[in-house]
């Protein structure tokens, strides 16, 4: 019985969110370009310094509508990061507050597989 408690408490048994899905959109009034630039800067810096191991933007299929207002969906994933850098990156993303009319979300997920 004690052995089963040890297995249940091991870190491998817990699902770990090691990815974040980033969405930008608009309710029809255009996007907050400053918020988009800040997000791109954060993502670029995280990729360059090794905080993010994988950055994915879903492929747009032929016939898929593209919003006139722009926007994007992307996913950043950390495989080898064991310190708090990825969590700090997520907190920085969450700290971005776009102007009214821009829809922005940062959603934790286990992997970026859903967007590939």
JOPE-V464272 format. One line per field, one symbol per residue. phi: phi as a letter, one per 40 degrees, with the letter a starting at -180 (. if undefined). psi: psi as a letter, one per 30 degrees, with the letter a starting at -180 (. if undefined). A space follows every 10 residues. Layout:
# JOPE-V464272
phi=???
psi=???
This chain:
# JOPE-V464272
phi=.ccccccccc dccccbcbaa cbbbaachbg cccccccccc cccdcccccg cbcabbbccc cdgccbcccg hababbbbbb cbccccccdc ccccccbccd hccbabbcac acdccc
psi=eeeeeeeefk fffkkkjglk kkkkalgggl ljeeeeeeee eeeeeeeegg ekfkkkkkkk lkfkkkkefb llklkkkkef kfageeeeee eeeffkjllk fkkkkjkkle lgeff.
